[in-house]
């Protein structure tokens, strides 16, 4: 087997492993932020202070400081379905490419067929992301009163 063929076969596998590592790092970092926010809230309570509203645990994303300003409204059903289907197509494309490339010893054909399916999945993911962004831009409302502070608008 030619080393270039082996490289074509291992590239999707290494890409997937890298993506899983990035996801694990993101999840652990998010958990650490939540832990720090919880410790800060406990310290404020121990000192007899009332924590601000963004530290109340009424919603899962409200326990992280700054989550109120960056929290996005929920995606539409269509955008969510496009993203889910896109992730499935990317996985199927990588799997088909690996099966054809490794089992049939035809890495160029595997790369072509699996790559085509993966590109369709990537297009569906982009469509879902853009559809969600379009929904968010139509849901934004103008500020109710120009004289009020941003802190009051957040707590409405």
Secondary structure, 3 states (H helix, E strand, C coil): CCHHHHHHHHHHHHHHHHHHHHHHHHHHHHHHHHHHHHHHHHHHHHCCCCCCHHHCCCCHHHHCCCHHHHCCCCCCHHHHHHHHHHHHHHHHHHHHHHHHHHHCCCHHHHHHHHHHHHHHHHHHHHHHHHHHHHHHHHHCCCCCCCCCCHHHHHCC
